[in-house]
Amino acid sequence: MERGISIIGTLGILDEAANQGLIELSDAIARLQTTNFRISRRIIQSLLGEQS
């Protein structure tokens, strides 16, 4: 953390948006997977499990 800014990444931003009710995390992840964005299934399952 430099200058008071946390680094959370793309999935961190999407997770926070889902927590605030702005998006459906599963839909956002599905859309990301149609691009060249790559992430392990284990991380996806972990994030989606937290949303349940």
Buried (B, 14 or more C-beta within 10 A) or exposed (E): EEEEEEEEEEBEEBBEBBEEEEBEBEEBBEEBEEEEEEBEEEEBEEBBEEEE
